[in-house]
Amino acid sequence: MSLETTIFTFKISVPFEEWAKGFDSPDIDALHKANAVTPLYRGVSKDDPQSVVVVHQAEEGVAKAMFEGAREPIEAGGHIWDSTVITSYLSE
C-alpha cells in the first residue's frame, strides 16, 4: 500500500471555532487513531468563513473509508456532507 494524502474541502454550518473544537475532540482523535489516519492540517478560508479544508495522511483508501463510515459524528459537528470534495495524492 502507498501513503496517500487526502484533501477534504467542504462547507460548515457553524462557526469555524465551533467546528474545530469538535474536530479536535477526544472522540474524533480516537477515530483518527483507530483508523491510523494522521490529520496534517485543518483551516478555514480567509475569504469564506464557511469553507474548510482538512488534510489527512494514511495508507491508500483509509482516510476516505473512515470518512464514509463516520457520517453521523462528522455531520453532528457542523460539516455539510453534500458539499464535500475529496482529492487524493499518492507519494509514489
PyMOL Python script that loads the backbone (N, CA, C, O; Angstrom):
from pymol import cmd

cmd.read_pdbstr("""\
ATOM      1  N   MET A   1       0.845  -1.195   0.000  1.00  0.00           N
ATOM      2  CA  MET A   1       0.000   0.000   0.000  1.00  0.00           C
ATOM      3  C   MET A   1       0.883   1.249   0.000  1.00  0.00           C
ATOM      4  O   MET A   1       1.972   1.269   0.574  1.00  0.00           O
ATOM      5  N   SER A   2       0.383   2.269  -0.653  1.00  0.00           N
ATOM      6  CA  SER A   2       1.093   3.546  -0.721  1.00  0.00           C
ATOM      7  C   SER A   2       0.542   4.520   0.305  1.00  0.00           C
ATOM      8  O   SER A   2      -0.622   4.443   0.699  1.00  0.00           O
ATOM      9  N   LEU A   3       1.391   5.425   0.725  1.00  0.00           N
ATOM     10  CA  LEU A   3       0.946   6.502   1.596  1.00  0.00           C
ATOM     11  C   LEU A   3       0.160   7.500   0.754  1.00  0.00           C
ATOM     12  O   LEU A   3       0.616   7.925  -0.307  1.00  0.00           O
ATOM     13  N   GLU A   4      -1.016   7.867   1.233  1.00  0.00           N
ATOM     14  CA  GLU A   4      -1.906   8.757   0.496  1.00  0.00           C
ATOM     15  C   GLU A   4      -2.196   9.997   1.333  1.00  0.00           C
ATOM     16  O   GLU A   4      -2.466   9.905   2.531  1.00  0.00           O
ATOM     17  N   THR A   5      -2.137  11.141   0.694  1.00  0.00           N
ATOM     18  CA  THR A   5      -2.542  12.392   1.322  1.00  0.00           C
ATOM     19  C   THR A   5      -3.896  12.752   0.728  1.00  0.00           C
ATOM     20  O   THR A   5      -4.039  12.871  -0.488  1.00  0.00           O
ATOM     21  N   THR A   6      -4.887  12.925   1.596  1.00  0.00           N
ATOM     22  CA  THR A   6      -6.253  13.176   1.152  1.00  0.00           C
ATOM     23  C   THR A   6      -6.691  14.546   1.635  1.00  0.00           C
ATOM     24  O   THR A   6      -6.590  14.874   2.817  1.00  0.00           O
ATOM     25  N   ILE A   7      -7.180  15.339   0.687  1.00  0.00           N
ATOM     26  CA  ILE A   7      -7.626  16.698   0.982  1.00  0.00           C
ATOM     27  C   ILE A   7      -9.146  16.735   0.879  1.00  0.00           C
ATOM     28  O   ILE A   7      -9.729  16.413  -0.156  1.00  0.00           O
ATOM     29  N   PHE A   8      -9.765  17.134   1.978  1.00  0.00           N
ATOM     30  CA  PHE A   8     -11.217  17.279   2.038  1.00  0.00           C
ATOM     31  C   PHE A   8     -11.526  18.772   2.094  1.00  0.00           C
ATOM     32  O   PHE A   8     -11.039  19.469   2.985  1.00  0.00           O
ATOM     33  N   THR A   9     -12.323  19.268   1.162  1.00  0.00           N
ATOM     34  CA  THR A   9     -12.823  20.638   1.244  1.00  0.00           C
ATOM     35  C   THR A   9     -14.335  20.550   1.371  1.00  0.00           C
ATOM     36  O   THR A   9     -14.976  19.705   0.746  1.00  0.00           O
ATOM     37  N   PHE A  10     -14.896  21.432   2.189  1.00  0.00           N
ATOM     38  CA  PHE A  10     -16.328  21.356   2.455  1.00  0.00           C
ATOM     39  C   PHE A  10     -16.802  22.639   3.120  1.00  0.00           C
ATOM     40  O   PHE A  10     -16.005  23.492   3.510  1.00  0.00           O
ATOM     41  N   LYS A  11     -18.112  22.751   3.239  1.00  0.00           N
ATOM     42  CA  LYS A  11     -18.747  23.873   3.925  1.00  0.00           C
ATOM     43  C   LYS A  11     -19.156  23.426   5.327  1.00  0.00           C
ATOM     44  O   LYS A  11     -19.372  22.242   5.585  1.00  0.00           O
ATOM     45  N   ILE A  12     -19.255  24.398   6.215  1.00  0.00           N
ATOM     46  CA  ILE A  12     -19.725  24.129   7.573  1.00  0.00           C
ATOM     47  C   ILE A  12     -20.935  25.006   7.875  1.00  0.00           C
ATOM     48  O   ILE A  12     -21.108  26.079   7.296  1.00  0.00           O
ATOM     49  N   SER A  13     -21.766  24.522   8.795  1.00  0.00           N
ATOM     50  CA  SER A  13     -22.994  25.236   9.160  1.00  0.00           C
ATOM     51  C   SER A  13     -22.877  25.931  10.509  1.00  0.00           C
ATOM     52  O   SER A  13     -23.849  26.500  11.007  1.00  0.00           O
ATOM     53  N   VAL A  14     -21.695  25.883  11.096  1.00  0.00           N
ATOM     54  CA  VAL A  14     -21.428  26.504  12.400  1.00  0.00           C
ATOM     55  C   VAL A  14     -20.157  27.339  12.261  1.00  0.00           C
ATOM     56  O   VAL A  14     -19.422  27.170  11.288  1.00  0.00           O
ATOM     57  N   PRO A  15     -19.881  28.231  13.203  1.00  0.00           N
ATOM     58  CA  PRO A  15     -18.613  28.973  13.137  1.00  0.00           C
ATOM     59  C   PRO A  15     -17.415  28.013  13.157  1.00  0.00           C
ATOM     60  O   PRO A  15     -17.473  26.941  13.759  1.00  0.00           O
ATOM     61  N   PHE A  16     -16.336  28.420  12.490  1.00  0.00           N
ATOM     62  CA  PHE A  16     -15.153  27.563  12.394  1.00  0.00           C
ATOM     63  C   PHE A  16     -14.642  27.146  13.769  1.00  0.00           C
ATOM     64  O   PHE A  16     -14.270  25.988  13.960  1.00  0.00           O
ATOM     65  N   GLU A  17     -14.618  28.055  14.712  1.00  0.00           N
ATOM     66  CA  GLU A  17     -14.112  27.734  16.047  1.00  0.00           C
ATOM     67  C   GLU A  17     -14.907  26.593  16.676  1.00  0.00           C
ATOM     68  O   GLU A  17     -14.339  25.724  17.339  1.00  0.00           O
ATOM     69  N   GLU A  18     -16.214  26.599  16.466  1.00  0.00           N
ATOM     70  CA  GLU A  18     -17.065  25.533  16.999  1.00  0.00           C
ATOM     71  C   GLU A  18     -16.784  24.216  16.278  1.00  0.00           C
ATOM     72  O   GLU A  18     -16.659  23.166  16.908  1.00  0.00           O
ATOM     73  N   TRP A  19     -16.688  24.287  14.951  1.00  0.00           N
ATOM     74  CA  TRP A  19     -16.375  23.083  14.181  1.00  0.00           C
ATOM     75  C   TRP A  19     -15.015  22.514  14.609  1.00  0.00           C
ATOM     76  O   TRP A  19     -14.886  21.307  14.818  1.00  0.00           O
ATOM     77  N   ALA A  20     -14.006  23.377  14.739  1.00  0.00           N
ATOM     78  CA  ALA A  20     -12.652  22.944  15.098  1.00  0.00           C
ATOM     79  C   ALA A  20     -12.625  22.293  16.479  1.00  0.00           C
ATOM     80  O   ALA A  20     -11.883  21.336  16.700  1.00  0.00           O
ATOM     81  N   LYS A  21     -13.423  22.803  17.398  1.00  0.00           N
ATOM     82  CA  LYS A  21     -13.489  22.209  18.736  1.00  0.00           C
ATOM     83  C   LYS A  21     -13.939  20.750  18.640  1.00  0.00           C
ATOM     84  O   LYS A  21     -13.400  19.881  19.325  1.00  0.00           O
ATOM     85  N   GLY A  22     -14.920  20.490  17.795  1.00  0.00           N
ATOM     86  CA  GLY A  22     -15.373  19.113  17.590  1.00  0.00           C
ATOM     87  C   GLY A  22     -14.323  18.262  16.901  1.00  0.00           C
ATOM     88  O   GLY A  22     -14.094  17.116  17.290  1.00  0.00           O
ATOM     89  N   PHE A  23     -13.680  18.818  15.873  1.00  0.00           N
ATOM     90  CA  PHE A  23     -12.649  18.085  15.135  1.00  0.00           C
ATOM     91  C   PHE A  23     -11.479  17.719  16.043  1.00  0.00           C
ATOM     92  O   PHE A  23     -10.881  16.653  15.892  1.00  0.00           O
ATOM     93  N   ASP A  24     -11.157  18.590  16.972  1.00  0.00           N
ATOM     94  CA  ASP A  24     -10.036  18.373  17.886  1.00  0.00           C
ATOM     95  C   ASP A  24     -10.424  17.590  19.142  1.00  0.00           C
ATOM     96  O   ASP A  24      -9.595  17.394  20.031  1.00  0.00           O
ATOM     97  N   SER A  25     -11.669  17.146  19.219  1.00  0.00           N
ATOM     98  CA  SER A  25     -12.169  16.476  20.421  1.00  0.00           C
ATOM     99  C   SER A  25     -11.533  15.098  20.615  1.00  0.00           C
ATOM    100  O   SER A  25     -11.031  14.499  19.664  1.00  0.00           O
ATOM    101  N   PRO A  26     -11.558  14.607  21.846  1.00  0.00           N
ATOM    102  CA  PRO A  26     -11.027  13.262  22.118  1.00  0.00           C
ATOM    103  C   PRO A  26     -11.709  12.170  21.288  1.00  0.00           C
ATOM    104  O   PRO A  26     -11.056  11.206  20.887  1.00  0.00           O
ATOM    105  N   ASP A  27     -13.009  12.307  21.027  1.00  0.00           N
ATOM    106  CA  ASP A  27     -13.719  11.290  20.241  1.00  0.00           C
ATOM    107  C   ASP A  27     -13.199  11.222  18.807  1.00  0.00           C
ATOM    108  O   ASP A  27     -12.976  10.134  18.276  1.00  0.00           O
ATOM    109  N   ILE A  28     -13.008  12.374  18.188  1.00  0.00           N
ATOM    110  CA  ILE A  28     -12.510  12.389  16.809  1.00  0.00           C
ATOM    111  C   ILE A  28     -11.037  11.993  16.782  1.00  0.00           C
ATOM    112  O   ILE A  28     -10.593  11.335  15.841  1.00  0.00           O
ATOM    113  N   ASP A  29     -10.286  12.380  17.789  1.00  0.00           N
ATOM    114  CA  ASP A  29      -8.893  11.944  17.888  1.00  0.00           C
ATOM    115  C   ASP A  29      -8.824  10.419  17.969  1.00  0.00           C
ATOM    116  O   ASP A  29      -7.973   9.800  17.329  1.00  0.00           O
ATOM    117  N   ALA A  30      -9.706   9.822  18.743  1.00  0.00           N
ATOM    118  CA  ALA A  30      -9.744   8.360  18.864  1.00  0.00           C
ATOM    119  C   ALA A  30     -10.128   7.711  17.536  1.00  0.00           C
ATOM    120  O   ALA A  30      -9.594   6.661  17.181  1.00  0.00           O
ATOM    121  N   LEU A  31     -11.049   8.332  16.805  1.00  0.00           N
ATOM    122  CA  LEU A  31     -11.439   7.829  15.481  1.00  0.00           C
ATOM    123  C   LEU A  31     -10.236   7.830  14.544  1.00  0.00           C
ATOM    124  O   LEU A  31      -9.983   6.847  13.847  1.00  0.00           O
ATOM    125  N   HIS A  32      -9.495   8.938  14.531  1.00  0.00           N
ATOM    126  CA  HIS A  32      -8.293   9.011  13.693  1.00  0.00           C
ATOM    127  C   HIS A  32      -7.297   7.918  14.085  1.00  0.00           C
ATOM    128  O   HIS A  32      -6.781   7.208  13.222  1.00  0.00           O
ATOM    129  N   LYS A  33      -7.030   7.784  15.370  1.00  0.00           N
ATOM    130  CA  LYS A  33      -6.047   6.795  15.833  1.00  0.00           C
ATOM    131  C   LYS A  33      -6.490   5.371  15.531  1.00  0.00           C
ATOM    132  O   LYS A  33      -5.673   4.544  15.127  1.00  0.00           O
ATOM    133  N   ALA A  34      -7.774   5.073  15.722  1.00  0.00           N
ATOM    134  CA  ALA A  34      -8.288   3.726  15.461  1.00  0.00           C
ATOM    135  C   ALA A  34      -8.153   3.341  13.993  1.00  0.00           C
ATOM    136  O   ALA A  34      -8.063   2.158  13.665  1.00  0.00           O
ATOM    137  N   ASN A  35      -8.139   4.330  13.116  1.00  0.00           N
ATOM    138  CA  ASN A  35      -8.034   4.082  11.681  1.00  0.00           C
ATOM    139  C   ASN A  35      -6.642   4.358  11.125  1.00  0.00           C
ATOM    140  O   ASN A  35      -6.429   4.272   9.916  1.00  0.00           O
ATOM    141  N   ALA A  36      -5.695   4.688  11.996  1.00  0.00           N
ATOM    142  CA  ALA A  36      -4.316   5.002  11.581  1.00  0.00           C
ATOM    143  C   ALA A  36      -4.287   6.139  10.564  1.00  0.00           C
ATOM    144  O   ALA A  36      -3.556   6.093   9.574  1.00  0.00           O
ATOM    145  N   VAL A  37      -5.098   7.159  10.833  1.00  0.00           N
ATOM    146  CA  VAL A  37      -5.166   8.351   9.985  1.00  0.00           C
ATOM    147  C   VAL A  37      -4.524   9.510  10.745  1.00  0.00           C
ATOM    148  O   VAL A  37      -4.859   9.768  11.901  1.00  0.00           O
ATOM    149  N   THR A  38      -3.600  10.204  10.085  1.00  0.00           N
ATOM    150  CA  THR A  38      -2.936  11.352  10.694  1.00  0.00           C
ATOM    151  C   THR A  38      -3.498  12.638  10.110  1.00  0.00           C
ATOM    152  O   THR A  38      -3.331  12.887   8.916  1.00  0.00           O
ATOM    153  N   PRO A  39      -4.164  13.467  10.919  1.00  0.00           N
ATOM    154  CA  PRO A  39      -4.596  14.774  10.424  1.00  0.00           C
ATOM    155  C   PRO A  39      -3.379  15.702  10.361  1.00  0.00           C
ATOM    156  O   PRO A  39      -2.722  15.941  11.375  1.00  0.00           O
ATOM    157  N   LEU A  40      -3.086  16.219   9.180  1.00  0.00           N
ATOM    158  CA  LEU A  40      -1.925  17.087   8.996  1.00  0.00           C
ATOM    159  C   LEU A  40      -2.266  18.561   9.129  1.00  0.00           C
ATOM    160  O   LEU A  40      -1.441  19.355   9.582  1.00  0.00           O
ATOM    161  N   TYR A  41      -3.479  18.930   8.736  1.00  0.00           N
ATOM    162  CA  TYR A  41      -3.842  20.350   8.719  1.00  0.00           C
ATOM    163  C   TYR A  41      -5.351  20.477   8.677  1.00  0.00           C
ATOM    164  O   TYR A  41      -6.045  19.644   8.095  1.00  0.00           O
ATOM    165  N   ARG A  42      -5.848  21.530   9.304  1.00  0.00           N
ATOM    166  CA  ARG A  42      -7.249  21.938   9.170  1.00  0.00           C
ATOM    167  C   ARG A  42      -7.257  23.448   9.182  1.00  0.00           C
ATOM    168  O   ARG A  42      -6.538  24.068   9.966  1.00  0.00           O
ATOM    169  N   GLY A  43      -8.055  24.045   8.328  1.00  0.00           N
ATOM    170  CA  GLY A  43      -8.090  25.501   8.274  1.00  0.00           C
ATOM    171  C   GLY A  43      -9.354  26.000   7.614  1.00  0.00           C
ATOM    172  O   GLY A  43     -10.098  25.249   6.983  1.00  0.00           O
ATOM    173  N   VAL A  44      -9.573  27.290   7.780  1.00  0.00           N
ATOM    174  CA  VAL A  44     -10.751  27.943   7.216  1.00  0.00           C
ATOM    175  C   VAL A  44     -10.288  28.931   6.150  1.00  0.00           C
ATOM    176  O   VAL A  44      -9.227  29.542   6.278  1.00  0.00           O
ATOM    177  N   SER A  45     -11.078  29.081   5.117  1.00  0.00           N
ATOM    178  CA  SER A  45     -10.758  30.018   4.045  1.00  0.00           C
ATOM    179  C   SER A  45     -10.741  31.444   4.578  1.00  0.00           C
ATOM    180  O   SER A  45     -11.625  31.839   5.337  1.00  0.00           O
ATOM    181  N   LYS A  46      -9.747  32.204   4.184  1.00  0.00           N
ATOM    182  CA  LYS A  46      -9.706  33.605   4.616  1.00  0.00           C
ATOM    183  C   LYS A  46     -10.763  34.433   3.895  1.00  0.00           C
ATOM    184  O   LYS A  46     -11.094  35.532   4.339  1.00  0.00           O
ATOM    185  N   ASP A  47     -11.299  33.913   2.781  1.00  0.00           N
ATOM    186  CA  ASP A  47     -12.310  34.639   2.014  1.00  0.00           C
ATOM    187  C   ASP A  47     -13.736  34.183   2.286  1.00  0.00           C
ATOM    188  O   ASP A  47     -14.685  34.909   1.993  1.00  0.00           O
ATOM    189  N   ASP A  48     -13.895  32.978   2.847  1.00  0.00           N
ATOM    190  CA  ASP A  48     -15.228  32.424   3.090  1.00  0.00           C
ATOM    191  C   ASP A  48     -15.208  31.652   4.407  1.00  0.00           C
ATOM    192  O   ASP A  48     -14.690  30.536   4.450  1.00  0.00           O
ATOM    193  N   PRO A  49     -15.756  32.214   5.475  1.00  0.00           N
ATOM    194  CA  PRO A  49     -15.690  31.569   6.786  1.00  0.00           C
ATOM    195  C   PRO A  49     -16.473  30.260   6.893  1.00  0.00           C
ATOM    196  O   PRO A  49     -16.411  29.583   7.919  1.00  0.00           O
ATOM    197  N   GLN A  50     -17.206  29.903   5.841  1.00  0.00           N
ATOM    198  CA  GLN A  50     -17.915  28.625   5.838  1.00  0.00           C
ATOM    199  C   GLN A  50     -17.165  27.544   5.065  1.00  0.00           C
ATOM    200  O   GLN A  50     -17.603  26.393   5.038  1.00  0.00           O
ATOM    201  N   SER A  51     -16.044  27.894   4.437  1.00  0.00           N
ATOM    202  CA  SER A  51     -15.262  26.929   3.657  1.00  0.00           C
ATOM    203  C   SER A  51     -14.065  26.440   4.463  1.00  0.00           C
ATOM    204  O   SER A  51     -13.269  27.230   4.971  1.00  0.00           O
ATOM    205  N   VAL A  52     -13.961  25.117   4.567  1.00  0.00           N
ATOM    206  CA  VAL A  52     -12.933  24.494   5.396  1.00  0.00           C
ATOM    207  C   VAL A  52     -12.144  23.488   4.563  1.00  0.00           C
ATOM    208  O   VAL A  52     -12.660  22.898   3.614  1.00  0.00           O
ATOM    209  N   VAL A  53     -10.891  23.308   4.939  1.00  0.00           N
ATOM    210  CA  VAL A  53     -10.046  22.273   4.348  1.00  0.00           C
ATOM    211  C   VAL A  53      -9.458  21.427   5.474  1.00  0.00           C
ATOM    212  O   VAL A  53      -9.071  21.939   6.524  1.00  0.00           O
ATOM    213  N   VAL A  54      -9.403  20.118   5.224  1.00  0.00           N
ATOM    214  CA  VAL A  54      -8.749  19.181   6.138  1.00  0.00           C
ATOM    215  C   VAL A  54      -7.831  18.308   5.292  1.00  0.00           C
ATOM    216  O   VAL A  54      -8.226  17.821   4.233  1.00  0.00           O
ATOM    217  N   VAL A  55      -6.611  18.117   5.766  1.00  0.00           N
ATOM    218  CA  VAL A  55      -5.648  17.262   5.075  1.00  0.00           C
ATOM    219  C   VAL A  55      -5.298  16.098   5.999  1.00  0.00           C
ATOM    220  O   VAL A  55      -4.834  16.290   7.122  1.00  0.00           O
ATOM    221  N   HIS A  56      -5.532  14.889   5.496  1.00  0.00           N
ATOM    222  CA  HIS A  56      -5.223  13.668   6.240  1.00  0.00           C
ATOM    223  C   HIS A  56      -4.167  12.864   5.492  1.00  0.00           C
ATOM    224  O   HIS A  56      -4.022  12.990   4.276  1.00  0.00           O
ATOM    225  N   GLN A  57      -3.435  12.042   6.229  1.00  0.00           N
ATOM    226  CA  GLN A  57      -2.487  11.126   5.602  1.00  0.00           C
ATOM    227  C   GLN A  57      -2.662   9.747   6.222  1.00  0.00           C
ATOM    228  O   GLN A  57      -2.774   9.600   7.439  1.00  0.00           O
ATOM    229  N   ALA A  58      -2.683   8.731   5.344  1.00  0.00           N
ATOM    230  CA  ALA A  58      -2.864   7.345   5.782  1.00  0.00           C
ATOM    231  C   ALA A  58      -2.518   6.428   4.614  1.00  0.00           C
ATOM    232  O   ALA A  58      -2.165   6.892   3.530  1.00  0.00           O
ATOM    233  N   GLU A  59      -2.621   5.139   4.846  1.00  0.00           N
ATOM    234  CA  GLU A  59      -2.464   4.193   3.745  1.00  0.00           C
ATOM    235  C   GLU A  59      -3.574   4.459   2.724  1.00  0.00           C
ATOM    236  O   GLU A  59      -4.645   4.960   3.065  1.00  0.00           O
ATOM    237  N   GLU A  60      -3.296   4.115   1.482  1.00  0.00           N
ATOM    238  CA  GLU A  60      -4.221   4.406   0.389  1.00  0.00           C
ATOM    239  C   GLU A  60      -5.634   3.905   0.690  1.00  0.00           C
ATOM    240  O   GLU A  60      -5.827   2.743   1.049  1.00  0.00           O
ATOM    241  N   GLY A  61      -6.614   4.792   0.540  1.00  0.00           N
ATOM    242  CA  GLY A  61      -8.021   4.462   0.714  1.00  0.00           C
ATOM    243  C   GLY A  61      -8.545   4.543   2.139  1.00  0.00           C
ATOM    244  O   GLY A  61      -9.759   4.534   2.340  1.00  0.00           O
ATOM    245  N   VAL A  62      -7.678   4.620   3.123  1.00  0.00           N
ATOM    246  CA  VAL A  62      -8.100   4.547   4.524  1.00  0.00           C
ATOM    247  C   VAL A  62      -8.839   5.809   4.971  1.00  0.00           C
ATOM    248  O   VAL A  62      -9.887   5.704   5.608  1.00  0.00           O
ATOM    249  N   ALA A  63      -8.326   6.984   4.657  1.00  0.00           N
ATOM    250  CA  ALA A  63      -8.969   8.227   5.112  1.00  0.00           C
ATOM    251  C   ALA A  63     -10.365   8.370   4.515  1.00  0.00           C
ATOM    252  O   ALA A  63     -11.304   8.754   5.213  1.00  0.00           O
ATOM    253  N   LYS A  64     -10.504   8.063   3.234  1.00  0.00           N
ATOM    254  CA  LYS A  64     -11.816   8.165   2.590  1.00  0.00           C
ATOM    255  C   LYS A  64     -12.792   7.155   3.197  1.00  0.00           C
ATOM    256  O   LYS A  64     -13.952   7.486   3.440  1.00  0.00           O
ATOM    257  N   ALA A  65     -12.334   5.940   3.441  1.00  0.00           N
ATOM    258  CA  ALA A  65     -13.196   4.922   4.050  1.00  0.00           C
ATOM    259  C   ALA A  65     -13.618   5.328   5.459  1.00  0.00           C
ATOM    260  O   ALA A  65     -14.771   5.135   5.844  1.00  0.00           O
ATOM    261  N   MET A  66     -12.688   5.888   6.226  1.00  0.00           N
ATOM    262  CA  MET A  66     -13.014   6.354   7.573  1.00  0.00           C
ATOM    263  C   MET A  66     -14.088   7.436   7.496  1.00  0.00           C
ATOM    264  O   MET A  66     -15.065   7.404   8.244  1.00  0.00           O
ATOM    265  N   PHE A  67     -13.902   8.391   6.592  1.00  0.00           N
ATOM    266  CA  PHE A  67     -14.853   9.482   6.405  1.00  0.00           C
ATOM    267  C   PHE A  67     -16.238   8.931   6.080  1.00  0.00           C
ATOM    268  O   PHE A  67     -17.228   9.321   6.700  1.00  0.00           O
ATOM    269  N   GLU A  68     -16.305   8.029   5.112  1.00  0.00           N
ATOM    270  CA  GLU A  68     -17.598   7.485   4.686  1.00  0.00           C
ATOM    271  C   GLU A  68     -18.277   6.681   5.785  1.00  0.00           C
ATOM    272  O   GLU A  68     -19.504   6.594   5.818  1.00  0.00           O
ATOM    273  N   GLY A  69     -17.499   6.095   6.681  1.00  0.00           N
ATOM    274  CA  GLY A  69     -18.066   5.300   7.760  1.00  0.00           C
ATOM    275  C   GLY A  69     -18.427   6.085   9.008  1.00  0.00           C
ATOM    276  O   GLY A  69     -18.959   5.523   9.965  1.00  0.00           O
ATOM    277  N   ALA A  70     -18.144   7.374   9.005  1.00  0.00           N
ATOM    278  CA  ALA A  70     -18.368   8.188  10.211  1.00  0.00           C
ATOM    279  C   ALA A  70     -19.273   9.385   9.922  1.00  0.00           C
ATOM    280  O   ALA A  70     -19.085  10.461  10.489  1.00  0.00           O
ATOM    281  N   ARG A  71     -20.237   9.197   9.055  1.00  0.00           N
ATOM    282  CA  ARG A  71     -21.088  10.316   8.639  1.00  0.00           C
ATOM    283  C   ARG A  71     -21.781  11.000   9.820  1.00  0.00           C
ATOM    284  O   ARG A  71     -21.789  12.229   9.902  1.00  0.00           O
ATOM    285  N   GLU A  72     -22.353  10.228  10.720  1.00  0.00           N
ATOM    286  CA  GLU A  72     -23.132  10.822  11.820  1.00  0.00           C
ATOM    287  C   GLU A  72     -22.307  11.775  12.684  1.00  0.00           C
ATOM    288  O   GLU A  72     -22.720  12.922  12.864  1.00  0.00           O
ATOM    289  N   PRO A  73     -21.161  11.355  13.229  1.00  0.00           N
ATOM    290  CA  PRO A  73     -20.399  12.311  14.046  1.00  0.00           C
ATOM    291  C   PRO A  73     -19.814  13.464  13.235  1.00  0.00           C
ATOM    292  O   PRO A  73     -19.635  14.563  13.758  1.00  0.00           O
ATOM    293  N   ILE A  74     -19.520  13.220  11.979  1.00  0.00           N
ATOM    294  CA  ILE A  74     -18.983  14.290  11.137  1.00  0.00           C
ATOM    295  C   ILE A  74     -20.043  15.366  10.916  1.00  0.00           C
ATOM    296  O   ILE A  74     -19.771  16.557  11.070  1.00  0.00           O
ATOM    297  N   GLU A  75     -21.243  14.944  10.559  1.00  0.00           N
ATOM    298  CA  GLU A  75     -22.324  15.916  10.351  1.00  0.00           C
ATOM    299  C   GLU A  75     -22.723  16.604  11.652  1.00  0.00           C
ATOM    300  O   GLU A  75     -23.085  17.780  11.644  1.00  0.00           O
ATOM    301  N   ALA A  76     -22.661  15.882  12.766  1.00  0.00           N
ATOM    302  CA  ALA A  76     -23.036  16.467  14.058  1.00  0.00           C
ATOM    303  C   ALA A  76     -22.152  17.653  14.419  1.00  0.00           C
ATOM    304  O   ALA A  76     -22.571  18.531  15.174  1.00  0.00           O
ATOM    305  N   GLY A  77     -20.930  17.686  13.886  1.00  0.00           N
ATOM    306  CA  GLY A  77     -20.014  18.787  14.161  1.00  0.00           C
ATOM    307  C   GLY A  77     -20.216  20.008  13.293  1.00  0.00           C
ATOM    308  O   GLY A  77     -19.504  21.001  13.447  1.00  0.00           O
ATOM    309  N   GLY A  78     -21.185  19.955  12.371  1.00  0.00           N
ATOM    310  CA  GLY A  78     -21.455  21.105  11.519  1.00  0.00           C
ATOM    311  C   GLY A  78     -20.946  20.973  10.094  1.00  0.00           C
ATOM    312  O   GLY A  78     -21.073  21.909   9.305  1.00  0.00           O
ATOM    313  N   HIS A  79     -20.373  19.831   9.753  1.00  0.00           N
ATOM    314  CA  HIS A  79     -19.882  19.564   8.399  1.00  0.00           C
ATOM    315  C   HIS A  79     -21.087  19.341   7.481  1.00  0.00           C
ATOM    316  O   HIS A  79     -21.939  18.503   7.776  1.00  0.00           O
ATOM    317  N   ILE A  80     -21.165  20.074   6.385  1.00  0.00           N
ATOM    318  CA  ILE A  80     -22.242  19.890   5.409  1.00  0.00           C
ATOM    319  C   ILE A  80     -21.786  18.797   4.440  1.00  0.00           C
ATOM    320  O   ILE A  80     -21.001  19.045   3.525  1.00  0.00           O
ATOM    321  N   TRP A  81     -22.291  17.594   4.660  1.00  0.00           N
ATOM    322  CA  TRP A  81     -21.835  16.382   3.981  1.00  0.00           C
ATOM    323  C   TRP A  81     -21.799  16.525   2.459  1.00  0.00           C
ATOM    324  O   TRP A  81     -20.788  16.218   1.828  1.00  0.00           O
ATOM    325  N   ASP A  82     -22.899  16.988   1.875  1.00  0.00           N
ATOM    326  CA  ASP A  82     -23.004  17.031   0.412  1.00  0.00           C
ATOM    327  C   ASP A  82     -22.119  18.087  -0.237  1.00  0.00           C
ATOM    328  O   ASP A  82     -22.025  18.137  -1.463  1.00  0.00           O
ATOM    329  N   SER A  83     -21.477  18.920   0.548  1.00  0.00           N
ATOM    330  CA  SER A  83     -20.574  19.931  -0.011  1.00  0.00           C
ATOM    331  C   SER A  83     -19.142  19.409  -0.143  1.00  0.00           C
ATOM    332  O   SER A  83     -18.276  20.106  -0.673  1.00  0.00           O
ATOM    333  N   THR A  84     -18.892  18.207   0.329  1.00  0.00           N
ATOM    334  CA  THR A  84     -17.525  17.679   0.407  1.00  0.00           C
ATOM    335  C   THR A  84     -16.944  17.338  -0.960  1.00  0.00           C
ATOM    336  O   THR A  84     -17.580  16.676  -1.780  1.00  0.00           O
ATOM    337  N   VAL A  85     -15.721  17.809  -1.183  1.00  0.00           N
ATOM    338  CA  VAL A  85     -14.926  17.434  -2.356  1.00  0.00           C
ATOM    339  C   VAL A  85     -13.659  16.773  -1.816  1.00  0.00           C
ATOM    340  O   VAL A  85     -12.957  17.343  -0.981  1.00  0.00           O
ATOM    341  N   ILE A  86     -13.378  15.567  -2.304  1.00  0.00           N
ATOM    342  CA  ILE A  86     -12.225  14.798  -1.835  1.00  0.00           C
ATOM    343  C   ILE A  86     -11.224  14.655  -2.975  1.00  0.00           C
ATOM    344  O   ILE A  86     -11.575  14.225  -4.074  1.00  0.00           O
ATOM    345  N   THR A  87      -9.978  15.019  -2.702  1.00  0.00           N
ATOM    346  CA  THR A  87      -8.892  14.873  -3.668  1.00  0.00           C
ATOM    347  C   THR A  87      -7.767  14.109  -2.988  1.00  0.00           C
ATOM    348  O   THR A  87      -7.387  14.423  -1.860  1.00  0.00           O
ATOM    349  N   SER A  88      -7.238  13.106  -3.677  1.00  0.00           N
ATOM    350  CA  SER A  88      -6.194  12.272  -3.080  1.00  0.00           C
ATOM    351  C   SER A  88      -4.921  12.305  -3.909  1.00  0.00           C
ATOM    352  O   SER A  88      -4.955  12.403  -5.135  1.00  0.00           O
ATOM    353  N   TYR A  89      -3.792  12.221  -3.203  1.00  0.00           N
ATOM    354  CA  TYR A  89      -2.468  12.242  -3.826  1.00  0.00           C
ATOM    355  C   TYR A  89      -1.635  11.112  -3.241  1.00  0.00           C
ATOM    356  O   TYR A  89      -1.662  10.873  -2.034  1.00  0.00           O
ATOM    357  N   LEU A  90      -0.894  10.418  -4.102  1.00  0.00           N
ATOM    358  CA  LEU A  90      -0.026   9.333  -3.663  1.00  0.00           C
ATOM    359  C   LEU A  90       1.412   9.807  -3.591  1.00  0.00           C
ATOM    360  O   LEU A  90       1.822  10.700  -4.332  1.00  0.00           O
ATOM    361  N   SER A  91       2.172   9.201  -2.694  1.00  0.00           N
ATOM    362  CA  SER A  91       3.572   9.588  -2.525  1.00  0.00           C
ATOM    363  C   SER A  91       4.477   8.913  -3.546  1.00  0.00           C
ATOM    364  O   SER A  91       5.652   9.264  -3.655  1.00  0.00           O
ATOM    365  N   GLU A  92       3.960   7.970  -4.281  1.00  0.00           N
ATOM    366  CA  GLU A  92       4.769   7.262  -5.284  1.00  0.00           C
ATOM    367  C   GLU A  92       4.207   7.478  -6.662  1.00  0.00           C
ATOM    368  O   GLU A  92       4.752   6.962  -7.638  1.00  0.00           O
TER     369      GLU A  92
END
""", "prot")
cmd.dss("prot")
cmd.show_as("cartoon", "prot")
cmd.util.cbc("prot")
cmd.orient("prot")
